[in-house]
Amino acid sequence: MIVVMLDIDGVLIDGRPEDGAAWHTDLEADLGVSVQALQDTFFGPFWQDIVIGKTEMMPRLEAALAMIDAPVSASALRDYWYESDSRIVPEVADWARAIRAEGVQVFLCSNQEVGRAYYLLNRLALGEFVSGIVYSGAIGAAKPDPVFFRRAAQGFPAATPLLIDDVSENVEGARQAGWRAIHYRDPSDLPAADDPIWGPIPR
């Protein structure tokens, strides 16, 4: 049995709802926060620990914004970020709905911190066409770390996971862990019903 593990950013979600641009494209114009300053004080030093659940995001974000004297609260920036990084790719969503209708389980499989994982699944309603989410903040490791794939697979002992991901290192890591994997570049890479990747699992 194959269970689909669908990456989020770069596959199912692709930038801003209005144009697909990166969420931070107009961050400085809209909120007065420099992208480079945020990288230097928040993403650079803390993101790897945040995304694996080792440290909480909001206290780190609050401290970073205070350090650069930003004219906006951490909660306002977080909301701007989540809402500006939420364009659902319709072809991918339709594909997920179609294969679920054929009885294939589909899970989101992503490097995410806990707050955005909740937002995507519930507020953005991705939970309407997937069975759940497997993410780094809950697992304690991030793709392409072998620990991520090992722990993720423990939830599907009777299945072979099929990762669909836009990052080649994640695809290679999944394959090394014994998963099937597809390197996604655009919706034409999504496997059709007769694709050999759905075939018998080698023993």
Steps between C-alpha positions, in 0.01 A plus 500: 500500500624847407433803720572838342712744700443838335738788566344838568714801406600489135249225423153548650560857621678748276540855628253785529134442406493797264808427290704206631790723605697428817314596817765757599506681163329812639580445867698821542246711311203349683633458855825697509712190568820439304521150355877496551470614862244227566731245341793616713315510833238226465513255212877467484575430865179329614296350217662156497419453869149642458407275208589184694316611811814556704407858585177701478455742216316794653747592778785490245302712256407752769864533602616540141246773427599683816866477401436670165247744651227381265175699496284188513418228753611140466139383471429750220807388306410134552147556371632694200743216426246220526239685295755608236633147452177319429437469126365150443609361163166386354641222283673341798193533720281344230747215457501430875121497509483267199739237634335510841171427324673189361584387853861623526592666828665842468694667780678832503871445565693816572763691691271726703481656843197413706311829457504501123426128485181566698415802284539309175304197614217684670478870412596447135295179504754273334359233728199483268691301239777324693490247780743685726844655526846368581731789580842575643381699799319194635755240390805682637699477176477658155534368148746382371625371838465118498341529845206684347426222252547226757266660752244596236487145366422364847151638460440287189643155582295319235557753220773627270517880512519692171652845552421777250743785568658790311838474679734247340684432829171403663416271211838328524472471877160336467631248249794413722252438781312248284219732395386559147541862394427742218689824440224754441553798271147564375165318502598290197730306736207366702454129425200390296295199602697272266846625604739214586577665835171362634607146405600203715749568773827308441580237760 
